[in-house]
Amino acid sequence: MDHCATSLVSFRLFLHDRFMSRRPHAPDSLLPPLAVIPAAGQARRLGRLPCSKEILPLPAVADGVPLLTTGVEFALKSASAAGAEEAVIVVTPHKSDIQLYLGDGRRCGVAVEYLRVASSGSCPETVAAAAKSAGDRDILLLFPDILWTPTRLAGSLADLRGAGAAVALALVPSTQGAKVDIVDLRPSGRIAGLSVKPGAAAAGLTWTCARWSPEFTELLVSELPKMRKTLEAEPHIGHFVGCAINRGWVVKGCSAAAGRALDIGTLDDYFRAWEDPDYGISEFCGHIEP
């Protein structure tokens, strides 16, 4: 091989090591994910509260018996059903009542640690604070103010990750485009685009929880300062998913046509959980499908 050809091969190897090695690839095996539950917000949408919104009471039914539960318990049970063994709940100092209520979390099927931050300006900032805790594990992101069904979708995210998706999203239909992100899901299961809270007239599939690779966690942490500067409003997780899509990373979704979601971080949906028994909240808040 002449000197020119040797140099060309060396340059190609450099490009591969410099760029392609940073691109997520199908893992040989998946460790149990670290569940991350952001609870560092100020709950401005709910007004003055007697406790943290994550432990506001919600109606539930278990084996025909009425009981009370909370949004954070729903998130932890969903995490356990999806294979998580550990969870990090990110809180601010004024939310100590969450730890007093939950304890170590084992009654929900996972071991809970609490990460305290002085403040947080956005959900991505809260998630980034927990990034070091994940190490080389996937992050399974669940929100303590989003109830959704069917919960089995959370477990299906592992299959999408194992098949090579850098980010996997659980999708359900929504007509609340002012509150949620709307995704463009192709028949192949690949997500071609994502619109962050596109407006009240928008409808389609939205995501309720996510599982992603360590590479995506690195992307979120590294791009967060830039997002803060370039966006007019606070950044959302959807902005980073969109960034991954634009980079050509594989983002996939699993959907359920009959699924639904309820944002109990807003007054209208929180009241709906109590006032509309036909909505079925009691069924999927009090019971996690196997």
Long-range contacts (C-beta under 8 A, 24 or more apart in sequence): 22-215, 23-215, 23-247, 23-248, 23-249, 24-164, 24-166, 24-213, 24-215, 24-216, 24-249, 24-250, 25-164, 26-162, 26-163, 26-164, 27-161, 27-162, 27-213, 30-138, 30-158, 30-161, 30-162, 31-136, 31-137, 31-138, 32-83, 32-84, 32-85, 32-86, 32-137, 33-82, 33-83, 33-84, 33-137, 33-138, 33-139, 33-140, 33-158, 33-211, 34-84, 34-86, 34-87, 34-88, 34-130, 34-133, 34-134, 34-135, 34-137, 34-138, 34-139, 34-140, 35-75, 35-76, 35-79, 35-82, 35-84, 35-86, 35-87, 35-88, 35-110, 35-139, 35-140, 35-141, 35-142, 36-87, 36-88, 36-90, 36-127, 36-130, 36-133, 36-134, 36-139, 36-140, 36-141, 36-142, 37-72, 37-75, 37-76, 37-79, 37-87, 37-88, 37-89, 37-90, 37-142, 37-143, 37-144, 38-90, 38-120, 38-123, 38-126, 38-127, 38-141, 38-143, 38-144, 39-72, 39-89, 39-90, 39-91, 39-95, 39-98, 39-126, 39-144, 40-90, 40-91, 40-92, 40-95, 40-117, 40-119, 40-120, 40-126, 40-129, 41-120, 41-123, 41-126, 41-265, 43-265, 45-265, 45-266, 45-267, 46-265, 46-266, 46-267, 46-270, 47-267, 51-97, 52-95, 52-97, 52-98, 53-144, 53-145, 53-264, 53-265, 54-95, 54-98, 54-144, 54-145, 55-97, 55-98, 55-101, 55-102, 56-264, 56-270, 58-147, 58-264, 58-273, 58-274, 58-281, 58-285, 59-273, 59-274, 59-281, 59-282, 59-285, 60-282, 60-285, 60-286, 60-287, 61-282, 61-283, 61-286, 61-287, 62-286, 62-287, 66-282, 67-286, 69-285, 69-286, 70-101, 70-144, 71-143, 71-144, 71-145, 71-146, 71-147, 71-264, 72-98, 72-102, 72-144, 73-102, 73-108, 74-144, 74-147, 74-285, 74-288, 75-142, 75-143, 75-144, 75-146, 76-102, 76-105, 76-108, 76-109, 76-110, 76-112, 76-142, 77-108, 77-109, 77-151, 77-288, 78-142, 78-151, 78-154, 78-209, 78-288, 79-109, 79-110, 79-140, 79-142, 79-154, 80-108, 80-109, 80-110, 80-288, 81-109, 81-151, 81-152, 81-154, 81-155, 81-288, 81-289, 81-290, 82-140, 82-154, 82-155, 82-157, 82-158, 82-211, 83-155, 83-158, 84-110, 84-140, 85-110, 85-111, 86-110, 86-111, 86-112, 86-113, 87-111, 87-112, 87-113, 88-112, 88-113, 88-114, 88-115, 88-130, 88-133, 89-113, 89-114, 89-115, 89-144, 90-114, 90-115, 90-116, 90-117, 90-120, 90-126, 90-127, 90-129, 90-130, 91-115, 91-116, 91-117, 92-116, 92-117, 92-118, 92-119, 92-120, 93-118, 121-228, 121-234, 122-234, 122-235, 122-236, 123-236, 123-237, 124-220, 124-224, 124-227, 124-235, 124-236, 124-237, 124-239, 124-240, 125-224, 125-235, 127-220, 127-237, 128-220, 128-221, 128-224, 131-217, 131-220, 131-221, 134-214, 134-217, 135-214, 136-214, 137-214, 138-211, 138-212, 138-213, 138-214, 139-210, 139-211, 139-212, 139-216, 139-217, 140-209, 140-210, 140-211, 141-209, 141-210, 141-211, 141-212, 141-237, 142-209, 143-208, 143-209, 145-263, 145-264, 145-265, 146-208, 146-209, 146-261, 146-262, 146-263, 146-264, 146-265, 147-261, 147-262, 147-264, 147-273, 147-281, 147-284, 147-285, 148-172, 148-208, 148-209, 148-259, 148-260, 148-261, 148-262, 148-284, 149-256, 149-259, 149-260, 149-261, 149-280, 149-283, 149-284, 150-256, 150-258, 150-259, 150-284, 150-289, 151-284, 151-288, 151-289, 152-289, 152-290, 153-208, 153-209, 153-254, 153-255, 153-256, 153-259, 154-209, 154-211, 156-254, 157-209, 157-210, 157-211, 157-254, 158-211, 159-254, 160-189, 160-211, 160-252, 160-253, 160-254, 161-211, 161-212, 161-213, 163-252, 164-250, 165-250, 165-251, 165-252, 166-212, 166-213, 166-215, 166-216, 166-244, 166-249, 166-250, 166-251, 167-210, 167-211, 167-212, 167-213, 167-216, 167-241, 167-244, 167-249, 167-250, 167-251, 167-252, 168-210, 168-211, 168-212, 168-251, 168-252, 168-253, 168-254, 169-207, 169-209, 169-210, 169-241, 169-251, 169-252, 169-253, 169-254, 170-207, 170-208, 170-209, 170-210, 170-253, 170-254, 170-255, 171-205, 171-206, 171-207, 171-208, 171-253, 171-254, 171-255, 171-256, 171-259, 172-205, 172-206, 172-208, 172-255, 172-256, 172-259, 172-260, 172-261, 173-203, 173-204, 173-205, 173-206, 173-257, 173-259, 173-260, 174-203, 174-204, 174-205, 174-206, 174-260, 174-261, 175-203, 176-200, 176-203, 176-206, 176-263, 177-201, 177-202, 177-203, 177-204, 178-202, 179-263, 179-266, 180-206, 180-207, 180-261, 180-263, 181-206, 181-207, 181-236, 181-238, 181-241, 182-206, 183-207, 183-253, 185-253, 185-255, 189-252, 189-253, 189-254, 190-250, 190-251, 190-252, 191-241, 191-245, 191-251, 191-252, 191-253, 192-245, 193-242, 193-245, 194-238, 194-241, 194-242, 194-245, 194-251, 195-238, 196-236, 196-238, 196-239, 196-242, 197-236, 197-238, 205-253, 205-255, 206-261, 207-238, 207-253, 208-259, 208-261, 210-237, 210-241, 216-240, 216-244, 216-249, 219-243, 219-244
